[in-house]
Amino acid sequence: MAHGAHRTPLLPPRPDLALARDCEQCLGWGTVVTRDGHHELCHTCQPGPAEGAARTPCS
């Protein structure tokens, strides 16, 4: 009997909690859950890879 490769579970992204502290979108978690059930960094308070650390925390 042949078996396929085991699927590696995806680890949730690591948000910067200092930026997420007062964010109303993610409620301070720094991540949001998509409709598919995956965790993504909050687009409101977490910088994207191209943005770097230039974004300021939510108010």
Helices and strands as residue ranges (DSSP letters): H 17-20, E 31-33, E 39-41
